[in-house]
Amino acid sequence: GDPEAVRELQDRISAMTPRVLKAGSDLQQGKLGFWGQNLLREEEAKDWHARLDSLKKFTESLAPYNTVGKLKNLRVTQEDLDGQKKNLEILVAVERLLELVVELGSTASYLSQAEMVLPAEHPWVKQAEATRKDIFEKISQDRTAEHAALILGNGRQTLNQLKKDYITAYIASHSKARLGVSEEKTRNALRRDDRLLGLRVLANVSLMPTSQLTAFEDELGGLKSCSALDEPTLLATPVCPHCQFRPSAEQLELLPAANRLHKLDDDLDQLQANWQQTLLENLEDPFTQDSLGLLPPASKRLIDAFLAVRKLPEPVTADFASAVQEALSGLEKIIVTSGELRQTLLAGGSPATPEELRKRFDMLISERGKGKDASKLRFVIE
């Protein structure tokens, strides 16, 4: 006998025992989980754990044979060796699987988070679901540890490509939903625009449909800006750390934010024109005309100048708004909500004849104006 061979055997036993213990422990703790699923079915995990336990006991049983003399008394059959050879293959495969799970785990974890960031109907989410299904189906075709390790190893490139595709999709959504540097400047300029400032002053006139202005300001305020996102940032985290953009959690508009900003500029023109027309019509009403002569001279001059040019003064001043309020003070504003209008027109069922709709509408007007001078009433739909 060769003492060197005995020493080598003992060294291998010493190295093998902690490996088997670690693999068995990791298996028991469920560390072979990947992309939100277990790589092994419960019965497989038990079988593998039993094989590793058998290998551990066999390895430990060799420890006492630490001299040439003792080694001569070792009784091991070829069948024992063949069985342990299979168990050793399981150990190597489990270790390889664990390495792959650690290596690919961060990418798989990233992809799991990414699936919750994009809306469920997004093509990339469908692509991720199909990829995951394909990987697990391939693993299930051959339940050996070696095959599972091979599939995961081959899947490395697929996962990395999926992550790249996500970054491209996220940046596209982010660019559509957020304003860039130049658009942010345009939005800030629109917030200080003379047209908007003028409408805010006119909102103090009780007759004005202020809900229109509120809706406009809400939409303008809802436009978020973010120009700091770049690709390297998204390699580390699936969500923009600057604006926390999560498409699945936001009410995404069909129009890109930049286009909506441009449309709001046009909407502001229309809103100003509508309010201007509302003032002209009510100030030129015969009832109002009779009371203009009772205004203080300074207020009357402001109203007369507006009626002469038929255009709002620039800028719209608090004095002008006060003069308009005074001139229209004899008029009474009655608010009818769109919901109330809908409820009234649907009362009695739908479809309805033109005559039935007219009667329902007239009934609403009569109800809301009961006991009041109809010539002084002004209905505002909100």
MIMAR-177554 format. One line per field, with one value per residue (C-alpha): residue in three letters; chain; y, x, z. Coordinates in steps of 0.02 Angstrom, whole numbers. Layout:
N
aa: (ALA, ...) $
ch: (A, ...) $
Y: (Y, ...) $
X: (X, ...) $
Z: (Z, ...) $
REM end
This chain:
382
aa: (GLY, ASP, PRO, GLU, ALA, VAL, ARG, GLU, LEU, GLN, ASP, ARG, ILE, SER, ALA, MET, THR, PRO, ARG, VAL, LEU, LYS, ALA, GLY, SER, ASP, LEU, GLN, GLN, GLY, LYS, LEU, GLY, PHE, TRP, GLY, GLN, ASN, LEU, LEU, ARG, GLU, GLU, GLU, ALA, LYS, ASP, TRP, HIS, ALA, ARG, LEU, ASP, SER, LEU, LYS, LYS, PHE, THR, GLU, SER, LEU, ALA, PRO, TYR, ASN, THR, VAL, GLY, LYS, LEU, LYS, ASN, LEU, ARG, VAL, THR, GLN, GLU, ASP, LEU, ASP, GLY, GLN, LYS, LYS, ASN, LEU, GLU, ILE, LEU, VAL, ALA, VAL, GLU, ARG, LEU, LEU, GLU, LEU, VAL, VAL, GLU, LEU, GLY, SER, THR, ALA, SER, TYR, LEU, SER, GLN, ALA, GLU, MET, VAL, LEU, PRO, ALA, GLU, HIS, PRO, TRP, VAL, LYS, GLN, ALA, GLU, ALA, THR, ARG, LYS, ASP, ILE, PHE, GLU, LYS, ILE, SER, GLN, ASP, ARG, THR, ALA, GLU, HIS, ALA, ALA, LEU, ILE, LEU, GLY, ASN, GLY, ARG, GLN, THR, LEU, ASN, GLN, LEU, LYS, LYS, ASP, TYR, ILE, THR, ALA, TYR, ILE, ALA, SER, HIS, SER, LYS, ALA, ARG, LEU, GLY, VAL, SER, GLU, GLU, LYS, THR, ARG, ASN, ALA, LEU, ARG, ARG, ASP, ASP, ARG, LEU, LEU, GLY, LEU, ARG, VAL, LEU, ALA, ASN, VAL, SER, LEU, MET, PRO, THR, SER, GLN, LEU, THR, ALA, PHE, GLU, ASP, GLU, LEU, GLY, GLY, LEU, LYS, SER, CYS, SER, ALA, LEU, ASP, GLU, PRO, THR, LEU, LEU, ALA, THR, PRO, VAL, CYS, PRO, HIS, CYS, GLN, PHE, ARG, PRO, SER, ALA, GLU, GLN, LEU, GLU, LEU, LEU, PRO, ALA, ALA, ASN, ARG, LEU, HIS, LYS, LEU, ASP, ASP, ASP, LEU, ASP, GLN, LEU, GLN, ALA, ASN, TRP, GLN, GLN, THR, LEU, LEU, GLU, ASN, LEU, GLU, ASP, PRO, PHE, THR, GLN, ASP, SER, LEU, GLY, LEU, LEU, PRO, PRO, ALA, SER, LYS, ARG, LEU, ILE, ASP, ALA, PHE, LEU, ALA, VAL, ARG, LYS, LEU, PRO, GLU, PRO, VAL, THR, ALA, ASP, PHE, ALA, SER, ALA, VAL, GLN, GLU, ALA, LEU, SER, GLY, LEU, GLU, LYS, ILE, ILE, VAL, THR, SER, GLY, GLU, LEU, ARG, GLN, THR, LEU, LEU, ALA, GLY, GLY, SER, PRO, ALA, THR, PRO, GLU, GLU, LEU, ARG, LYS, ARG, PHE, ASP, MET, LEU, ILE, SER, GLU, ARG, GLY, LYS, GLY, LYS, ASP, ALA, SER, LYS, LEU, ARG, PHE, VAL, ILE, GLU) $
ch: (A, A, A, A, A, A, A, A, A, A, A, A, A, A, A, A, A, A, A, A, A, A, A, A, A, A, A, A, A, A, A, A, A, A, A, A, A, A, A, A, A, A, A, A, A, A, A, A, A, A, A, A, A, A, A, A, A, A, A, A, A, A, A, A, A, A, A, A, A, A, A, A, A, A, A, A, A, A, A, A, A, A, A, A, A, A, A, A, A, A, A, A, A, A, A, A, A, A, A, A, A, A, A, A, A, A, A, A, A, A, A, A, A, A, A, A, A, A, A, A, A, A, A, A, A, A, A, A, A, A, A, A, A, A, A, A, A, A, A, A, A, A, A, A, A, A, A, A, A, A, A, A, A, A, A, A, A, A, A, A, A, A, A, A, A, A, A, A, A, A, A, A, A, A, A, A, A, A, A, A, A, A, A, A, A, A, A, A, A, A, A, A, A, A, A, A, A, A, A, A, A, A, A, A, A, A, A, A, A, A, A, A, A, A, A, A, A, A, A, A, A, A, A, A, A, A, A, A, A, A, A, A, A, A, A, A, A, A, A, A, A, A, A, A, A, A, A, A, A, A, A, A, A, A, A, A, A, A, A, A, A, A, A, A, A, A, A, A, A, A, A, A, A, A, A, A, A, A, A, A, A, A, A, A, A, A, A, A, A, A, A, A, A, A, A, A, A, A, A, A, A, A, A, A, A, A, A, A, A, A, A, A, A, A, A, A, A, A, A, A, A, A, A, A, A, A, A, A, A, A, A, A, A, A, A, A, A, A, A, A, A, A, A, A, A, A, A, A, A, A, A, A, A, A, A, A, A, A, A, A, A, A, A, A, A, A, A, A, A, A, A, A, A, A, A, A, A, A, A, A, A, A) $
Y: (0, 179, 300, 442, 364, 350, 532, 585, 485, 571, 742, 707, 648, 808, 914, 815, 820, 1011, 1013, 880, 966, 1135, 1064, 968, 1120, 1235, 1107, 1095, 1285, 1298, 1392, 1310, 1438, 1533, 1673, 1651, 1460, 1307, 1212, 1048, 969, 924, 737, 771, 884, 745, 615, 726, 764, 577, 544, 681, 611, 438, 514, 604, 444, 347, 484, 489, 298, 309, 430, 294, 210, 331, 208, 79, -60, -1, 29, -157, -197, -86, -185, -92, -177, -115, -92, 26, 125, 135, 199, 331, 381, 429, 523, 614, 665, 735, 835, 909, 951, 1030, 1136, 1191, 1231, 1332, 1429, 1468, 1519, 1639, 1703, 1724, 1759, 1946, 1957, 1845, 1951, 2109, 2032, 1983, 2164, 2227, 2121, 2218, 2387, 2375, 2351, 2168, 2189, 2260, 2151, 2138, 2063, 1933, 1900, 1877, 1758, 1654, 1647, 1590, 1458, 1396, 1379, 1282, 1172, 1125, 1086, 975, 872, 795, 807, 772, 904, 904, 946, 1085, 1160, 1149, 1238, 1377, 1398, 1412, 1532, 1658, 1749, 1745, 1826, 1962, 1999, 2006, 2133, 2239, 2231, 2288, 2438, 2488, 2469, 2564, 2709, 2722, 2730, 2851, 2968, 2966, 2998, 3129, 3300, 3330, 3485, 3598, 3541, 3574, 3754, 3768, 3701, 3823, 3966, 3911, 3917, 4102, 4139, 4302, 4208, 4093, 4234, 4331, 4184, 4165, 4346, 4322, 4169, 4296, 4341, 4232, 4196, 4113, 3922, 3903, 3712, 3728, 3825, 3700, 3554, 3643, 3680, 3501, 3432, 3554, 3509, 3324, 3335, 3271, 3306, 3198, 3211, 3125, 2943, 2849, 2668, 2634, 2682, 2556, 2417, 2425, 2458, 2429, 2593, 2771, 2828, 3011, 3010, 2833, 2807, 2646, 2628, 2494, 2615, 2772, 2817, 2822, 2942, 2898, 3058, 3082, 3213, 3332, 3323, 3348, 3503, 3571, 3532, 3622, 3777, 3767, 3727, 3885, 3989, 3908, 3930, 4115, 4138, 4049, 4155, 4313, 4267, 4226, 4400, 4487, 4397, 4433, 4614, 4647, 4568, 4701, 4672, 4706, 4856, 4942, 4931, 4987, 5169, 5141, 5089, 5207, 5305, 5212, 5040, 5094, 5152, 4980, 4889, 5010, 4988, 4798, 4802, 4921, 4813, 4648, 4582, 4554, 4688, 4644, 4614, 4570, 4673, 4649, 4817, 4749, 4588, 4692, 4802, 4649, 4570, 4731, 4743, 4563, 4564, 4565, 4399, 4234, 4088, 3914, 3767, 3607, 3463, 3349, 3204, 3295, 3335, 3154, 3091, 3209, 3162, 2976, 2986, 2890, 2779, 2777, 2783, 2933, 3040, 3221, 3282, 3175, 3238, 3418, 3397, 3321, 3463, 3596, 3515, 3531, 3714, 3749, 3656, 3747, 3918, 3904, 4069, 4168, 4297, 4191, 4342, 4356, 4171, 4103, 3914, 3848, 3665, 3591) $
X: (0, 47, 29, 18, -140, -217, -177, -254, -412, -428, -400, -539, -654, -616, -656, -811, -903, -932, -983, -1116, -1177, -1192, -1281, -1403, -1436, -1464, -1581, -1680, -1693, -1769, -1623, -1655, -1791, -1776, -1882, -2019, -2032, -1946, -1837, -1882, -2047, -2066, -2039, -1883, -1809, -1837, -1756, -1604, -1587, -1592, -1456, -1346, -1377, -1323, -1165, -1129, -1146, -1037, -904, -907, -894, -725, -650, -589, -484, -339, -193, -135, -174, -351, -384, -350, -503, -619, -764, -847, -932, -935, -1123, -1090, -968, -1088, -1227, -1116, -1051, -1231, -1249, -1086, -1156, -1309, -1193, -1096, -1257, -1337, -1181, -1186, -1371, -1343, -1202, -1317, -1461, -1344, -1270, -1437, -1541, -1515, -1568, -1719, -1766, -1749, -1863, -1992, -1999, -2002, -2156, -2250, -2190, -2259, -2447, -2501, -2553, -2382, -2297, -2138, -2235, -2307, -2131, -2064, -2205, -2174, -1986, -2010, -2137, -2017, -1870, -1973, -2051, -1878, -1820, -1973, -1936, -1784, -1786, -1601, -1498, -1374, -1511, -1581, -1407, -1384, -1551, -1512, -1338, -1408, -1542, -1413, -1409, -1599, -1621, -1494, -1580, -1748, -1677, -1611, -1781, -1864, -1747, -1789, -1977, -1969, -1870, -1996, -2142, -2047, -2009, -2193, -2260, -2133, -2083, -1902, -1798, -1866, -2047, -2030, -1981, -2133, -2247, -2175, -2199, -2380, -2410, -2358, -2446, -2546, -2698, -2700, -2665, -2810, -2930, -2879, -2929, -3094, -3132, -3182, -3334, -3471, -3550, -3395, -3387, -3235, -3236, -3166, -3017, -2992, -2993, -2865, -2749, -2766, -2715, -2569, -2514, -2529, -2392, -2235, -2059, -1904, -1749, -1623, -1656, -1522, -1488, -1349, -1469, -1597, -1469, -1471, -1655, -1812, -1893, -1834, -1763, -1793, -1981, -2033, -2124, -2227, -2332, -2440, -2489, -2518, -2665, -2569, -2632, -2642, -2551, -2368, -2342, -2259, -2412, -2531, -2432, -2451, -2638, -2656, -2584, -2723, -2852, -2802, -2836, -3008, -3046, -3002, -3108, -3257, -3247, -3228, -3386, -3480, -3441, -3489, -3656, -3702, -3642, -3740, -3897, -4038, -4060, -3875, -3871, -4005, -3896, -3731, -3779, -3784, -3599, -3465, -3386, -3218, -3303, -3417, -3267, -3184, -3343, -3375, -3195, -3213, -3378, -3305, -3153, -3241, -3078, -3018, -2897, -2713, -2679, -2846, -2846, -2935, -3023, -3093, -3154, -3232, -3322, -3389, -3447, -3538, -3619, -3679, -3727, -3912, -3892, -3905, -3791, -3869, -3748, -3807, -3684, -3662, -3717, -3876, -3912, -3885, -3996, -4136, -4129, -4126, -4270, -4415, -4301, -4201, -4220, -4337, -4424, -4364, -4525, -4495, -4315, -4373, -4504, -4376, -4254, -4388, -4440, -4261, -4252, -4422, -4375, -4209, -4282, -4442, -4491, -4353, -4351, -4306, -4229, -4097, -4051, -3892, -3866, -3687, -3654, -3510) $
Z: (0, -33, 116, -11, -87, 87, 121, -45, -5, 164, 85, -39, 100, 199, 47, -2, 165, 175, -9, 20, 179, 91, -62, 50, 158, 7, -69, 93, 108, -66, -142, -311, -344, -507, -583, -454, -472, -399, -521, -434, -392, -208, -234, -341, -208, -79, -193, -226, -41, 0, -130, -57, 117, 55, -19, 145, 246, 124, 128, 318, 325, 235, 362, 486, 349, 374, 364, 237, 360, 395, 211, 177, 283, 179, 106, -37, -185, -364, -344, -196, -301, -450, -336, -258, -429, -476, -312, -347, -517, -426, -310, -456, -548, -393, -367, -549, -535, -377, -463, -610, -497, -406, -569, -660, -505, -506, -689, -656, -504, -610, -743, -611, -551, -730, -767, -632, -697, -873, -903, -913, -1095, -1149, -1284, -1179, -1031, -1149, -1215, -1037, -991, -1149, -1114, -935, -990, -1124, -1001, -873, -1007, -1072, -895, -867, -1023, -938, -749, -722, -635, -779, -904, -795, -779, -969, -1002, -878, -948, -1124, -1060, -999, -1166, -1182, -1010, -1047, -1213, -1124, -1003, -1147, -1231, -1069, -1054, -1233, -1200, -1034, -1106, -1249, -1125, -1013, -1159, -1208, -1032, -974, -1038, -1086, -1045, -1184, -1155, -969, -1010, -1124, -986, -858, -982, -1009, -821, -826, -992, -997, -1066, -913, -791, -869, -851, -668, -640, -733, -626, -492, -599, -526, -696, -770, -792, -677, -685, -863, -797, -654, -777, -888, -741, -677, -846, -860, -683, -724, -855, -769, -827, -814, -922, -807, -854, -952, -1001, -873, -733, -794, -795, -605, -572, -679, -623, -654, -485, -530, -562, -508, -674, -670, -828, -745, -606, -712, -821, -983, -1116, -1300, -1345, -1293, -1157, -1282, -1397, -1251, -1202, -1379, -1374, -1206, -1287, -1419, -1283, -1190, -1346, -1361, -1175, -1183, -1340, -1258, -1100, -1203, -1302, -1141, -1073, -1236, -1247, -1066, -1066, -1227, -1154, -1148, -961, -928, -1048, -944, -788, -868, -846, -657, -649, -582, -727, -716, -721, -865, -967, -948, -1003, -1150, -1211, -1207, -1301, -1430, -1475, -1432, -1363, -1184, -1121, -1107, -969, -889, -729, -564, -598, -762, -678, -539, -667, -759, -595, -550, -723, -716, -533, -577, -666, -571, -612, -601, -613, -695, -689, -839, -727, -678, -860, -911, -769, -820, -1005, -965, -841, -917, -1021, -1180, -1329, -1325, -1455, -1485, -1402, -1246, -1230, -1252, -1114, -994, -1029, -1009, -844, -779, -829, -749, -587, -567, -611, -508, -427, -515, -655, -808, -899, -761, -755, -836, -840, -835, -879, -777) $
REM end
